[in-house]
Amino acid sequence: MLEVKKLNEIFDQINEYWQPHIVGELNGQHVKAAKFKGQFPMHKHDDEDEMFLVIKGLIQIQFADYTKTINEGQFIVIPKGHLHSPIAEEEAHVVLFEPISTLNTGDTESEYTQRDLKKL
């Protein structure tokens, strides 16, 4: 059965930062929701592109030699192979689109690595 989901209700269920939750799946892609606050470790995805859509707040993506700001209602696609580090000074709500094979910390194992994502 087809299901309509409400983003505000999804984010109300997320209580921790930097832990993506699977909220949908299409064409070999996961749609994930996560709350960001603080700085995520610098990493890259060798085989997958990654899209960040900011629903609430703003985030910055730090690259090797520059930083991009993504405001509420904006998105950015990070091509595979690009080192990046998401940063959120205040809590931000973000939807991510990425292949199912994508590990959240890419090529860098850390305490942020999540292998068994919760589904909402």
N, C-alpha and C positions, 0 to 999 in steps of 0.2 A: 504494500500500500504506500502511496506517495505521502510524504510528510512535509508540512510547512514548519519551519523552525524560526524562533524569534531570538535574535542575537542578544537582546538584553537578558532574556531568561537563561541563555547559555552562559553568559558571563557571570550572572548571579550564582551559578553553580561552581565557578572556579575560585578557589580560595588560596592558591599558591602561585608564585611568580615563576616564569620560565618553564612551566610544565604544560606543553601543548596537549590538547584534548581533541580527539577525532570527532568531528561533527557532521561529516559527510564524505562521500566517496564518488568519484566520477572518472571514467576513462583512465584508470590506473593512477589517479591522483587522490590524495587525501586533502580534505578541507579541514583545517585545524583552527582552533581558537585558543588563545593564550593571553594571559596578563603579563605585561612586562613591567619591571621596575628595577633600576640599577643598571649594571653593565654585564652583558653576556660575553663569554670568552671569544676572542678572535678565532675564526675557523673558516673553512671553505668546504664546498661540496664538489668533489671532482667530477661527478656524473650527473648532477641534477641542478636545474634552475630552481629558484625559490622566489615566491611572490609574497610580499608583506602588504596587507591592506589595513590601514589604521582606522578603526571604528570610533575610538574615543581617545583623546589626548594627542600626544605627538611622540614620535621616536626619532632618534638619529641613528644612521648607519655609518659607522666609522670604517673606512677602507684604509689601505696601506698609506695613502698620501693625501686623503681628503675625507670630508664628512658630508653626508646628505641628510637634510631634515625632511621627514615625511609627516605632514599634518593630518589631522582628522579628515577623513573623506578622501585621502590620497593613497596611492600605492606605488611600490617600486618592485621591479623584477631584478633579482640578483642573478646574473649569468653564472653558470657552473665555473668553478675554478677561481672565483674572486674571493680573496680574503675579506671577511667582514665581521663586524661586532655591533650588534644592536644595543642601543642605550636608551633608557627612559628615565629621566630625572624624576618624573611623577608617574603614577600608575597609568599605563596605557593598555587599551584593549585592541588586540590585533588578530586578524584572520590571515592564515597562511595557506597558500596553495602550493603543493609540492608532490612529486612522485611518492608513491607508497614506500619505496625503498629508502627514502631520505631519513637519515639519522639526524636528530636536531643539532648535535654538535659536530656534524660532518667528520672531518679528519682528525678531530681533537677529542680524546676521551677526557671527561672531567666529572665532577660531582653534578654537573648540569645534564649529563647524558641520560636520556629517557628512552628505554627500549620497548617497554610495554605500556603503550598509551591508553588512557581511559577513553571510553566512548561516551559521548553525551547525546 
